[in-house]
Amino acid sequence: MTHKHQRSTAMLPLTPAKHAAESLPGYVMRVAETNGLHKPNWLALQPEHRAWMKFAHRVAMDSGALTALEQMMGLSTGTLTREQWRDLDSAAGHYVGLWDEAIPADALMLAGAQVCPLCLDDAQPFLHADWDFSLVTVCTRHGCQLIAECPSCGVPLSWDRARMVVCGRCAADLRRARTVHCGPEDVVVADFAAAVARFKFAGKVESLEPPESFFELGRLLCLGRDEFLDGRQQRHFSRLPLKRRYESAQILGSCIVGRTVMGEHVHRQLMGHISHICALLGESRARSRLFRLLGSNDFLNMPVRRYLAFAENDTEPMRASELFQGQPPRLFSSAMARDFVGCTKDEFELAIADGIVKRPSRGLAYDVDHLLDVQRRLRSLLSEKDIDDSFGVPGLCEWLLKLKILKSERRTNFPAAVFVENYDGILDRLVQASIQAEGVSVELVNLGDVLAVIDAETLAILIGQVLSRSVEAFRWKDPWGWRQMAIDVQSWNRLKPPECP
């Protein structure tokens, strides 16, 4: 919502500069406090709008208020409005435009603020922009949990506080709040979430409904199945207690390192997300921040760096010295090299036998740049076969191995098998589900079992049903309920089989 505001040429007595890492509503609050104003709404606003503008985050969402503040402070036009939180209500829900990205409003702390007591105790404190995201629950500077409630009265911290360092209700000093220190992994997750929370995923992410934001994934990981199906819970993640949001961030951390969460792997989606972001950010602060994370933390280490090496979006391939911030890993054993490439022992030996991977001389380490080139070559092999690689690089070696086995066995329904392997997660869903095929219930275990009980045409129809989402069971309201999938056999004949390679 945008209001018309009184254009005043009067300058504020004090015009503190905005810190690069400072929250926009936090800056509005600090400007008001520095000039002795009781509430942010006294900043050059007409009286009839003061009730609406008493909250700093609402000033940050109003272009007229920000323009008036720019004039009052003698700032050039656009200094503050380019950082505006733009209200984007739509039929899909409430979203906020932030740096040209539309993210769910629930990803931002609109209902209340959160702060770090130790940061507030600085000589010249300010509210950090990282704290504006509901997925961020840890101060990356001090390694402690943030607080979202007054330690004295227990009331959520409001954006209309008269002073940054006190509770708006009981005036308790927030700097004296007890802090809970966190481990280094929690700090990295908070840093990572703050750097990428505002961006969407690249391409097609089948487990998320559009707009496919990083926040949506974090929210899904936090909420249980029943809560996710309840739209009211889904829309109020930012209102959850900080402890609950902190637990969600820990689950998110497990995804970053590639662990299984709720029985499923979302690691490749995260890797694709990071690669997409880094390719589009240019030399921005967020890009530098991500690369600093990748170069200095083992927590995000191999999988993320490995994915970044693939030069998505036509960017130039990165050499190991650049990718690893001048400290590439020393991979002496085949097991270490195998883990770096992201394949099994059999797959790695197959790559060596085919001359794709070169063993180093005795006593020497594997050449990391060579391993990065190996991954690019594997991707090139897929493109030469005119097969769209949409399932992530860690699956390339596995695909090549199965391709060789299937060719040697001359399976008649090989094209359908290739089609399955062409989509990340589709095979997993088929494997995990109990599929009713021709009246026989078969618990699928692997690709061979799929081919043994389902002919190529039927399998193609089934995949088409999954991809088209034309049946109620595949509307993905519950992305984590794959084991409970029920295939409507009667619907198969109504669907047109997709084209197989």
VMD Tcl script that draws the C-alpha trace (Angstrom):
set ca {
  {0.00 0.00 0.00}
  {1.29 3.45 -0.94}
  {0.07 6.69 0.62}
  {0.55 10.29 -0.45}
  {2.82 12.06 1.97}
  {3.59 15.65 2.71}
  {6.68 16.75 0.82}
  {8.79 18.74 3.24}
  {12.08 20.41 2.45}
  {12.99 20.55 6.14}
  {16.06 18.49 6.93}
  {16.27 16.15 9.89}
  {18.78 17.38 12.48}
  {20.68 14.09 12.39}
  {21.09 11.92 9.29}
  {23.06 8.77 10.16}
  {24.37 6.80 7.20}
  {22.90 3.38 6.51}
  {25.22 0.42 7.01}
  {25.56 -1.97 4.07}
  {24.38 -4.88 6.23}
  {21.61 -2.92 7.95}
  {17.94 -3.82 7.78}
  {15.79 -1.23 6.00}
  {13.06 -1.15 8.69}
  {15.83 -1.26 11.28}
  {17.39 1.80 9.66}
  {14.04 3.62 9.76}
  {13.80 2.83 13.46}
  {17.37 4.03 14.07}
  {16.81 7.32 12.21}
  {13.69 8.02 14.27}
  {15.47 7.18 17.52}
  {18.55 9.25 16.64}
  {16.35 12.30 16.05}
  {14.48 11.84 19.31}
  {11.22 10.74 17.68}
  {9.06 8.40 19.72}
  {7.85 6.36 16.74}
  {8.97 5.93 13.10}
  {5.65 7.38 11.92}
  {6.76 10.89 12.94}
  {9.21 10.93 10.05}
  {7.62 13.48 7.66}
  {4.30 11.68 7.48}
  {0.86 13.21 7.45}
  {-1.10 12.73 10.72}
  {-3.87 10.66 9.13}
  {-1.35 7.98 8.15}
  {0.54 7.79 11.44}
  {-1.53 4.92 12.81}
  {-0.61 2.84 9.76}
  {3.03 3.91 9.75}
  {3.83 3.44 13.41}
  {5.65 0.21 12.54}
  {9.08 0.57 10.95}
  {8.52 -2.34 8.56}
  {5.42 -0.61 7.17}
  {7.46 2.49 6.43}
  {9.88 0.17 4.59}
  {6.95 -1.14 2.50}
  {5.66 2.31 1.47}
  {7.36 4.09 -1.42}
  {5.83 7.45 -0.49}
  {7.14 7.25 3.05}
  {10.60 6.27 1.86}
  {10.66 9.07 -0.71}
  {9.67 11.57 1.97}
  {12.40 10.23 4.22}
  {14.97 10.57 1.42}
  {14.00 14.23 1.04}
  {14.11 14.85 4.78}
  {17.60 13.37 4.97}
  {18.92 15.01 1.82}
  {19.52 11.66 0.13}
  {19.49 11.16 -3.62}
  {16.30 9.72 -5.10}
  {16.22 5.93 -4.95}
  {18.70 5.55 -2.09}
  {16.05 3.94 0.10}
  {13.27 3.10 -2.36}
  {15.48 0.64 -4.25}
  {15.54 -1.45 -1.06}
  {11.79 -1.13 -0.50}
  {9.81 -4.16 0.62}
  {7.11 -4.12 -2.06}
  {3.70 -5.50 -1.14}
  {2.67 -8.07 -3.77}
  {-0.73 -9.43 -2.77}
  {-2.03 -11.89 -5.34}
  {-4.39 -14.81 -5.73}
  {-1.47 -17.09 -4.87}
  {-1.00 -15.43 -1.50}
  {0.88 -12.58 0.12}
  {4.35 -11.96 -1.29}
  {6.96 -9.27 -0.87}
  {9.20 -7.93 -3.61}
  {12.78 -7.64 -2.40}
  {15.67 -6.82 -4.75}
  {13.60 -7.82 -7.79}
  {12.61 -11.18 -6.31}
  {9.12 -12.13 -5.08}
  {9.28 -14.16 -1.89}
  {6.49 -15.26 0.46}
  {5.71 -12.61 3.05}
  {6.12 -15.32 5.66}
  {9.82 -15.45 4.81}
  {10.19 -12.01 6.41}
  {9.73 -11.04 10.04}
  {6.66 -8.86 9.48}
  {4.76 -9.83 12.62}
  {7.69 -9.05 14.89}
  {11.42 -8.44 14.98}
  {14.34 -10.55 16.22}
  {17.68 -9.29 17.50}
  {21.05 -10.39 18.84}
  {21.60 -9.06 22.40}
  {25.37 -9.01 21.90}
  {25.13 -6.94 18.70}
  {22.83 -4.47 20.45}
  {25.51 -4.01 23.09}
  {27.90 -2.46 20.54}
  {28.86 1.19 20.89}
  {26.85 2.03 17.75}
  {24.29 -0.77 17.36}
  {22.06 -1.37 14.35}
  {19.60 -4.07 13.27}
  {21.12 -6.46 10.73}
  {19.31 -7.29 7.49}
  {19.95 -10.99 8.08}
  {17.58 -10.90 11.02}
  {14.70 -9.91 8.74}
  {14.45 -13.48 7.38}
  {12.39 -15.95 9.40}
  {14.72 -18.83 8.46}
  {17.66 -17.02 10.09}
  {17.68 -17.70 13.82}
  {21.39 -17.36 14.63}
  {23.71 -14.35 14.76}
  {26.57 -15.20 12.42}
  {28.84 -12.69 14.13}
  {28.56 -13.94 17.71}
  {27.43 -17.52 17.09}
  {24.39 -17.31 19.33}
  {20.65 -17.66 18.90}
  {18.65 -14.52 18.25}
  {15.80 -13.54 20.54}
  {12.31 -12.75 19.24}
  {10.59 -12.21 22.59}
  {11.27 -9.95 25.53}
  {13.16 -11.91 28.20}
  {11.25 -10.01 30.88}
  {7.58 -9.91 29.83}
  {7.66 -12.57 27.08}
  {5.93 -10.36 24.51}
  {7.18 -10.64 20.88}
  {9.50 -7.80 19.92}
  {7.61 -5.20 17.92}
  {8.69 -2.98 15.04}
  {7.24 0.07 16.82}
  {9.69 0.08 19.72}
  {10.77 3.56 20.79}
  {14.36 2.32 21.05}
  {16.16 -0.55 19.37}
  {17.65 -1.91 22.58}
  {14.52 -2.03 24.75}
  {11.21 -3.89 24.77}
  {8.33 -1.85 23.40}
  {6.03 -2.96 26.21}
  {7.98 -3.14 29.47}
  {11.12 -1.22 28.41}
  {13.36 -4.09 29.53}
  {16.95 -3.82 28.28}
  {17.34 -6.41 25.51}
  {21.12 -6.22 25.80}
  {20.88 -8.04 29.14}
  {19.03 -11.03 27.71}
  {20.64 -14.42 28.19}
  {22.20 -15.77 25.00}
  {22.33 -19.38 23.83}
  {25.53 -20.16 21.96}
  {25.42 -22.37 18.86}
  {27.85 -24.62 17.04}
  {29.76 -23.57 13.92}
  {27.40 -25.56 11.69}
  {24.42 -23.50 12.86}
  {26.32 -20.31 12.08}
  {27.07 -21.50 8.55}
  {23.43 -22.44 7.96}
  {22.31 -18.98 9.10}
  {24.89 -17.32 6.86}
  {23.85 -19.50 3.93}
  {20.12 -18.91 4.47}
  {20.56 -15.15 4.74}
  {22.56 -15.08 1.51}
  {20.09 -17.03 -0.63}
  {16.71 -16.77 1.12}
  {15.41 -14.09 -1.23}
  {16.06 -16.02 -4.45}
  {13.98 -18.53 -6.37}
  {15.07 -21.95 -7.49}
  {16.27 -22.40 -11.05}
  {14.31 -24.41 -13.56}
  {11.82 -27.08 -12.58}
  {11.76 -28.23 -8.97}
  {9.07 -30.87 -8.80}
  {8.73 -31.02 -5.01}
  {7.87 -27.33 -4.65}
  {4.94 -25.30 -5.84}
  {5.77 -22.01 -7.58}
  {7.11 -19.56 -6.75}
  {9.82 -22.04 -5.84}
  {11.81 -20.11 -3.26}
  {14.51 -21.25 -0.90}
  {12.19 -20.30 1.96}
  {9.49 -22.67 0.69}
  {11.89 -25.58 1.08}
  {12.84 -24.56 4.61}
  {9.21 -24.24 5.57}
  {8.38 -27.68 4.16}
  {11.22 -29.21 6.14}
  {10.01 -27.60 9.35}
  {6.31 -28.39 9.09}
  {5.00 -31.90 9.39}
  {2.67 -33.48 6.87}
  {-0.54 -32.54 8.67}
  {0.68 -29.01 9.31}
  {1.64 -28.55 5.69}
  {-1.81 -29.58 4.53}
  {-3.22 -26.99 6.92}
  {-2.93 -23.72 5.01}
  {-3.16 -21.63 8.16}
  {-0.02 -23.19 9.62}
  {1.71 -22.89 6.28}
  {1.21 -19.15 6.09}
  {2.47 -18.36 9.57}
  {5.95 -19.83 9.74}
  {7.37 -16.47 10.83}
  {5.04 -16.49 13.83}
  {6.38 -19.78 15.14}
  {8.55 -19.60 18.27}
  {12.21 -19.03 17.51}
  {13.06 -22.47 18.88}
  {10.84 -24.10 16.27}
  {12.33 -22.03 13.46}
  {15.81 -22.86 14.77}
  {15.02 -26.58 14.50}
  {13.92 -26.00 10.92}
  {17.26 -24.38 10.14}
  {19.04 -27.42 11.57}
  {17.07 -29.69 9.24}
  {17.98 -27.37 6.40}
  {21.62 -27.81 7.37}
  {21.24 -31.55 6.97}
  {20.05 -30.96 3.42}
  {23.06 -28.81 2.66}
  {25.47 -31.60 3.53}
  {23.41 -34.15 1.62}
  {21.86 -36.15 4.44}
  {18.48 -37.81 4.12}
  {15.61 -35.75 5.49}
  {12.21 -37.38 6.07}
  {13.42 -40.27 3.96}
  {14.09 -38.11 0.92}
  {17.06 -36.34 -0.65}
  {16.71 -32.66 -1.51}
  {20.44 -32.10 -1.78}
  {20.52 -31.79 -5.57}
  {17.79 -29.17 -5.53}
  {19.90 -27.08 -3.19}
  {22.95 -27.50 -5.37}
  {21.03 -26.39 -8.44}
  {19.69 -23.45 -6.48}
  {23.16 -22.30 -5.46}
  {24.56 -22.71 -8.95}
  {21.68 -20.72 -10.41}
  {22.16 -17.92 -7.90}
  {25.92 -17.59 -8.29}
  {25.61 -17.41 -12.07}
  {23.14 -14.52 -11.89}
  {24.45 -12.41 -9.04}
  {27.54 -10.98 -10.70}
  {30.02 -9.32 -8.37}
  {27.43 -8.54 -5.72}
  {27.74 -8.77 -1.97}
  {25.67 -11.94 -1.90}
  {27.94 -13.65 -4.45}
  {31.06 -12.75 -2.49}
  {29.39 -14.02 0.64}
  {28.52 -17.36 -0.90}
  {32.02 -17.91 -2.22}
  {33.48 -16.98 1.15}
  {31.26 -19.65 2.68}
  {32.28 -22.23 0.11}
  {35.95 -21.48 0.57}
  {36.15 -21.47 4.34}
  {33.65 -23.98 5.73}
  {33.88 -27.74 5.55}
  {30.16 -27.86 6.34}
  {29.22 -26.75 2.81}
  {32.40 -28.08 1.30}
  {32.49 -30.71 -1.43}
  {28.97 -31.05 -2.83}
  {28.37 -27.33 -3.26}
  {31.78 -26.59 -4.73}
  {31.47 -29.58 -7.01}
  {28.20 -28.35 -8.42}
  {29.47 -24.82 -8.89}
  {32.18 -26.21 -11.16}
  {29.69 -27.11 -13.87}
  {29.35 -23.56 -15.13}
  {25.57 -23.39 -15.34}
  {23.95 -20.67 -17.47}
  {26.82 -20.50 -19.96}
  {29.30 -19.12 -17.46}
  {32.98 -20.01 -17.83}
  {34.08 -23.19 -16.03}
  {35.88 -22.49 -12.77}
  {39.32 -23.85 -12.05}
  {40.01 -25.55 -8.75}
  {42.19 -22.70 -7.48}
  {39.30 -20.25 -7.92}
  {36.57 -22.62 -6.83}
  {38.32 -23.59 -3.61}
  {39.64 -20.12 -2.75}
  {43.25 -21.12 -3.44}
  {43.06 -24.24 -1.26}
  {41.88 -27.19 -3.39}
  {41.54 -30.50 -1.53}
  {44.34 -33.05 -1.71}
  {42.77 -36.30 -2.86}
  {45.28 -39.14 -2.47}
  {42.99 -42.17 -2.41}
  {40.50 -43.38 -4.97}
  {37.83 -43.26 -2.27}
  {38.43 -39.53 -1.78}
  {38.36 -38.90 -5.53}
  {35.24 -41.04 -5.85}
  {33.46 -39.02 -3.16}
  {34.56 -35.81 -4.83}
  {33.11 -36.87 -8.18}
  {30.01 -38.18 -6.43}
  {29.73 -41.80 -7.55}
  {29.93 -45.33 -6.17}
  {32.97 -47.61 -6.26}
  {31.66 -49.59 -9.25}
  {30.83 -46.42 -11.14}
  {34.25 -44.94 -10.46}
  {36.03 -48.11 -11.64}
  {33.89 -48.07 -14.78}
  {34.96 -44.48 -15.45}
  {38.63 -45.49 -15.00}
  {38.24 -48.51 -17.30}
  {36.69 -46.31 -19.99}
  {39.56 -43.84 -19.69}
  {37.35 -41.09 -18.32}
  {39.31 -40.86 -15.06}
  {43.11 -40.97 -14.98}
  {44.84 -42.43 -11.96}
  {47.72 -40.36 -10.54}
  {51.24 -41.71 -10.20}
  {52.04 -43.51 -6.97}
  {52.37 -41.10 -4.07}
  {50.71 -38.21 -5.89}
  {47.23 -36.79 -5.39}
  {44.45 -36.76 -7.96}
  {44.40 -33.62 -10.06}
  {41.32 -31.73 -8.89}
  {41.03 -29.79 -12.14}
  {41.03 -33.13 -13.98}
  {38.19 -34.41 -11.80}
  {36.23 -31.24 -12.48}
  {36.78 -31.80 -16.21}
  {35.61 -35.40 -15.77}
  {32.30 -34.14 -14.47}
  {31.94 -31.77 -17.41}
  {32.75 -34.61 -19.82}
  {30.05 -36.77 -18.25}
  {27.57 -33.98 -18.80}
  {28.77 -33.64 -22.39}
  {28.25 -37.36 -22.98}
  {24.63 -36.96 -22.02}
  {24.12 -33.98 -24.30}
  {25.65 -35.91 -27.22}
  {22.97 -38.55 -26.72}
  {20.33 -35.81 -26.91}
  {19.10 -36.57 -23.43}
  {18.11 -33.64 -21.25}
  {20.08 -33.79 -17.99}
  {17.67 -32.61 -15.35}
  {18.64 -34.88 -12.49}
  {21.93 -33.36 -11.31}
  {25.54 -34.33 -11.79}
  {25.81 -36.82 -8.92}
  {23.56 -39.11 -10.99}
  {25.57 -38.99 -14.20}
  {27.97 -41.81 -13.39}
  {25.09 -43.94 -12.17}
  {23.21 -43.26 -15.40}
  {26.18 -44.19 -17.57}
  {26.68 -47.43 -15.65}
  {23.05 -48.44 -16.02}
  {23.12 -47.40 -19.65}
  {26.00 -49.79 -20.30}
  {24.32 -52.65 -18.43}
  {20.99 -52.15 -20.17}
  {22.64 -52.05 -23.59}
  {24.55 -55.25 -22.89}
  {21.37 -57.05 -21.84}
  {19.49 -55.78 -24.92}
  {16.31 -55.04 -22.99}
  {13.39 -54.39 -25.31}
  {12.06 -51.64 -23.08}
  {15.37 -49.79 -22.79}
  {13.94 -46.46 -24.09}
  {11.49 -46.31 -21.20}
  {14.34 -46.95 -18.78}
  {16.29 -44.05 -20.25}
  {13.20 -41.91 -19.97}
  {12.90 -42.74 -16.28}
  {16.54 -41.97 -15.60}
  {16.11 -38.68 -17.42}
  {14.12 -37.20 -14.53}
  {15.53 -36.71 -11.07}
  {13.28 -38.19 -8.43}
  {10.86 -39.92 -10.81}
  {12.59 -43.26 -10.44}
  {12.81 -42.77 -6.67}
  {9.08 -42.17 -6.52}
  {8.42 -45.30 -8.57}
  {10.80 -47.32 -6.42}
  {9.32 -46.09 -3.15}
  {5.69 -46.49 -4.20}
  {3.68 -49.67 -4.35}
  {2.36 -49.59 -7.91}
  {-0.78 -51.39 -9.00}
  {0.10 -52.74 -12.44}
  {-2.40 -54.96 -14.23}
  {-4.00 -55.88 -10.90}
  {-0.73 -57.10 -9.34}
  {0.74 -55.20 -6.39}
  {4.51 -55.08 -6.78}
  {6.92 -53.55 -4.27}
  {9.52 -52.00 -6.55}
  {13.13 -52.24 -5.44}
  {15.24 -51.07 -8.36}
  {15.17 -50.28 -12.05}
  {15.40 -53.94 -13.00}
  {12.22 -54.72 -11.06}
  {10.44 -51.86 -12.80}
  {11.33 -53.25 -16.21}
  {10.44 -56.79 -15.16}
  {6.81 -56.04 -14.34}
  {5.88 -53.04 -16.50}
  {6.24 -52.84 -20.26}
  {7.69 -49.76 -21.91}
  {4.36 -48.25 -23.00}
  {2.73 -48.64 -19.60}
  {5.78 -47.23 -17.87}
  {5.81 -44.23 -20.20}
  {2.13 -43.59 -19.47}
  {2.79 -43.82 -15.74}
  {5.64 -41.33 -15.98}
  {3.46 -39.03 -18.03}
  {0.88 -39.14 -15.27}
  {3.50 -38.22 -12.69}
  {4.87 -35.35 -14.74}
  {1.54 -33.95 -15.88}
  {0.14 -33.92 -12.34}
  {-3.28 -34.45 -13.93}
  {-4.51 -36.85 -11.26}
  {-5.51 -35.71 -7.78}
  {-2.86 -37.88 -6.14}
  {-0.11 -35.96 -7.95}
  {-0.96 -32.38 -7.11}
  {1.93 -32.40 -4.67}
  {0.12 -30.91 -1.70}
  {2.23 -33.29 0.35}
  {5.68 -33.45 -1.28}
  {6.94 -35.82 1.40}
  {4.11 -38.36 1.09}
  {5.66 -40.27 -1.79}
  {5.46 -43.59 0.05}
  {1.71 -43.16 0.34}
  {1.18 -42.55 -3.39}
  {-1.70 -44.43 -4.96}
  {-1.77 -44.75 -8.73}
  {-5.18 -44.49 -10.33}
  {-4.92 -47.28 -12.89}
  {-8.18 -46.27 -14.56}
  {-6.65 -42.88 -15.43}
  {-3.73 -44.34 -17.38}
  {-5.68 -44.76 -20.61}
  {-6.82 -41.13 -20.50}
  {-3.24 -39.87 -20.64}
  {-1.12 -39.58 -23.73}
  {2.26 -41.35 -23.41}
  {5.23 -38.99 -23.54}
  {7.79 -39.37 -26.28}
  {10.67 -41.63 -25.31}
  {14.22 -41.00 -26.56}
}
mol new
graphics top color blue
foreach p $ca { graphics top sphere $p radius 0.5 }
foreach p [lrange $ca 0 end-1] q [lrange $ca 1 end] { graphics top cylinder $p $q radius 0.2 }
display resetview
